[in-house]
Amino acid sequence: MKISTVSPLALPALLLALAAFSSAEAKKKVLIYSYTEGFRHYSIPTAVKTIRSLGKNNTPGWDSVHSEDPTDFNKDGYLDQFDALVFVSVSGKALSTKGAANMRKYIEAGGGYMGIHEACDALDDHAWYGRLVGAYFDYHPEICHATLNVEDRSHPSVAHLGKTWKVYDEMYNFRSNPRDYGKQLVLSADESSYPDPVTSKADRAALQGSPHPIAWYKEGGQLDYNPHVKVGGGTDPKKKDRKKHVEGKGGDGRSFYTALGHTNASWRDSDFQGHILGALRWVLESPTLRSSSPDADSSRPGSKYDGDSSSSSDDGDGSDSDDDGGASVSSSNANVGVDAGDSSDTASLQLLSGSGDAEPTSIVVNGHRVPYSSGNVHAASSPSSSAASPPLAAAGALQRWTSTAVTLAVGALACGVVAL
Ligand SMILES: *[C@@H]1O[C@H](CO)[C@@H](O)[C@H](O)[C@H]1NC(C)=O
């Protein structure tokens, strides 16, 4: 732990500010992508709104950026800030060759992926995507009331459900069996519970397997290709691609796919919201993400570890980014950089003061304004700034700031902060 550009005065102020924000949850960050080249679902706006508010209103939740611009994926390094990519009924050739390559590299590096509904009907010119999502779309009978069987209640995406779940949705059928690529089923369709006029039921089961897959997850090996499993449906790389290794491999992060989510009503249903919330939380808890550990390899994708994650939500790149009401403040003073040690993480901290004031009047932490008073801070007058001084020792505790009040309370006490 090393603190740079922090004056002896600012350091306790910084502690004070962070302590005041101990209740703010450090959030992961997702990119919600809903570009459609083929069919466009009318429920996309409802879906995007719901995913964003689920992230905002739950703890742990997530910050989100919404995009329908394929060229976002073309930007080098752009995806690295996200802990997961959430594909909401993306359809057709949804990425350029370069964008697809960037996404594949993101997955190979341990990034997370969640596919929803028609996300299985996109990028079928990229075999690795088929292995990531698990299977490509085949067809669905008319939207219907159907009964789903919960296959694995130990998974957070379905832990809130009973043994069965009645839904009104499209029962997707797939061109291959997601289990052939190691996907673990959490939901299956009870085919006796709804009409499907397609007669080749046996053929269908042979392709997608039985029970009828509806939602599944996988940890690790996202793009692993198994030459002994011919699943078709675009998921088999061509021989020349295999030689060139352009088909992708590895990917030790987490993926989740659910075929549900056709209607606006489904997105307003609390059981469905619980399904999405549990699934995305699980994806975001992947240990392969940079945000999951202070010791994470910096080449890993994901938001920054700890409270720093929310500092990047205002990324100013023109995307439709979350603004969760942080005060916009015109600052007049210096930024306070916090060197988190081995990385170049910088919390968004600003000291604000009236013109000519020697002391700050307030502090802005990641966009939130906190009043500052030197009377609150005993250590503020201490001339000592050696590494052994109580403020710096306390600041050491901050590196492990995981938005828990306990850590901060200890830090604040050691520093001599008496009132918040
Ligand atoms: C679904 O919701 C969107 C707004 O989120 C609205 O524009 C659309 O008309 C709705 N469609 C139906 C069929 O209810």
The ligand as an SDF file (V2000), in Angstrom:
LIG
                    3D

 14 14  0  0  0  0  0  0  0  0999 V2000
  -43.4330   -3.4970  -24.2060 C   0  0  0  0  0  0  0  0  0  0  0  0
  -42.8320   -2.4320  -23.5090 O   0  0  0  0  0  0  0  0  0  0  0  0
  -42.2950   -1.4050  -24.3320 C   0  0  0  0  0  0  0  0  0  0  0  0
  -41.6530   -0.3640  -23.4410 C   0  0  0  0  0  0  0  0  0  0  0  0
  -40.7030   -0.9160  -22.5950 O   0  0  0  0  0  0  0  0  0  0  0  0
  -43.3910   -0.8010  -25.1920 C   0  0  0  0  0  0  0  0  0  0  0  0
  -42.8280    0.1520  -26.0750 O   0  0  0  0  0  0  0  0  0  0  0  0
  -44.0840   -1.8790  -25.9720 C   0  0  0  0  0  0  0  0  0  0  0  0
  -45.1780   -1.3280  -26.6740 O   0  0  0  0  0  0  0  0  0  0  0  0
  -44.5710   -2.9940  -25.0740 C   0  0  0  0  0  0  0  0  0  0  0  0
  -45.1200   -4.0370  -25.9190 N   0  0  0  0  0  0  0  0  0  0  0  0
  -46.1800   -4.7670  -25.5850 C   0  0  0  0  0  0  0  0  0  0  0  0
  -46.6420   -5.7270  -26.6000 C   0  0  0  0  0  0  0  0  0  0  0  0
  -46.7160   -4.6840  -24.5040 O   0  0  0  0  0  0  0  0  0  0  0  0
  1  2  1  0
  1 10  1  0
  2  3  1  0
  3  4  1  0
  3  6  1  0
  4  5  1  0
  6  7  1  0
  6  8  1  0
  8  9  1  0
  8 10  1  0
 10 11  1  0
 11 12  1  0
 12 13  1  0
 12 14  2  0
M  END
$$$$
